[in-house]
Amino acid sequence: MRKFSLSALMALAFVPLVFVNPVLASKDGSGHDYRTFHTDGKIDMGKIGDSYKAELVMYLAGNQFMVMEELIKDFQKRNPGVKTVYVETIPPGQILKGQLLKQGEIEGQKTAMNPDIFASVNLKHLKKLNKKGKMDQYMIYTHNKLELMVKKGNPKGIKGPKDLGRDDLVQSHPNPKTEGIFKFYGSEMLKDMGIHAKVTGEKICKSCWAVDGKTWFTSRHHRETPQRIEDGKADVGIVWTTEVVHAKKEGRGVEGVSIPAPLNKQDKVGYAVGSLTAGRNQANAQAFLKYLQSDAAQDIYASYGFLKASKDELKLRNL
């Protein structure tokens, strides 16, 4: 058991408390996929029913989960009338098919089909909503790029993405069924290098071995890949640059190996966002979209490794 000095214990007494509901806040961080932020600083984890009653409900691409606490806190500070904000950060394809186009459930609980805001790394998702009469406008609000995550110290000496073709590596990648990072970008990168079949076995599955003992396809890569690398179950994984930045901030035992452009897809990865026409909180949704256009919001995203959107991209336009 770890021992603390008296001075350290006294110092802890003065650390501000963060109120967290332990429901669904499991060791792997899955509870952080469903959070309700209150203006008093309280954060509820896993209260999925809040998707029906919060004053702003947002379903966002999961790979921005690390930004949410600082972002929502700043938004509520500037918009104190929005006292409760429910944020879901899971794969956008999963959200679209399982919650927006049909009634879905998470952990046995129904989720609202009409959030106020939806965002994805794939504009086609928003266009599908437009065809259903569920969304009229969108904007691009930030960008990202691919990077390789490896164990701290890079013991396998991985130099770049072409090393994914090596036979001595165990890999952990986002699944091609629900994870847009791999379905639209990672797989394209592997094809560009001519190693897609070798790495994936041409399989489309999740939580599975795509190539026995060599390539694992995750269920939720931003949680699984760092853990698998730390646990010695994987040597390398395709992630977003932002996830390397976040993991290093947390002191995780991983580091990044950069991927050069254009293989890193930074010119293609744009996060699209819009408000749903059936959302209950139209005014609050518009307030959040306006906030995303601000320098404050753009600076927060940039501090986590995202790339800022241009002034032109931040203008709302018709789908």
Steps between C-alpha positions, in 0.01 A plus 500: 500500500631844408592719800459878513690748715309718747574808289362331190183401682455854629544633148229268373259655745515824303446347156157604359253215490353378172163338549471184293217251482667155499225341290662357184830675587687176458873447520537516121339844492181394322288711734669808358317437173177625661536811714270769637668829585345736756580868553597428863789282379330167561550237229268199487631191323275260314165671567374411153146610585629857500491480120126566540514789744830694497485860379749420224544146362795421272609177331859550380777300334667306781858600427444845652403364842810651662400856405150495642553589865697818429287590199160461669620674815605802292177491297285497816705782648413710195142367486396460866138441406590156363520322833520138380685370193485131409786385275537159339836425337494169313560402133277725284401217267370312801306809611349554154385144442415402856356817653405764242344286226338255741428473871814379672603376842822528699553274800130412480391865508323672211668806349335805348477499121496880488818644652550870439845458339665222300862497377699253294832465318298392196284763329299222336347425840355852516381479140306184586325694775423776250333250267282394793407863571688494831776757430528802269841659554851413611848642546853360535631593845835319543744256337714205607765269356614141533795395717646175627487426872783285641630400842705765680859480382386343171668163577410359156674787323196593291592786267183560301184353345685273256619301802142375536596254230756335729441141614627550856233746616171443680262775399187657654283702263152656502240266356376566144133448591429795731826696531523770234871552568574163346203450269566824311862592574718227654396240244564747218849566636576127504373467144715796394802304625386170351482316834126506577443128435804399704401709802123441499454164329221691319275433800222733618427432865531653848648375827668229294826371359506612137826309458545234769744615764615793285226760449226573752196712403371689802151586615591854614857575397565809710465286813626163383811577299692687775405227749601216271837666434561563870401140583742361242219361285586727204806678366336768289164646403356759263345782702431870468785736591271642768488164676878489526500853643231405752667174606833676559327770707358222717844346546410184312784269396471581131635742243439591138671443167397764248358414159601732217245673278313406291493155664378654827184622319512841668362662184195272507410474869245771570253485788150599384231618740140613478183537701210258460168648391317290761727598788317627809746781574538693176625825658762319706613303195554822305686649797739202501561519124578870539736414785686247281569785257675701772875532556449366853356169377753469219787559744370229733485246219849600383640449851404131472676451169213576262552727198296820489227549241523799267261795527335387178452142627338635816214653302173309502399376154220292356537124473 
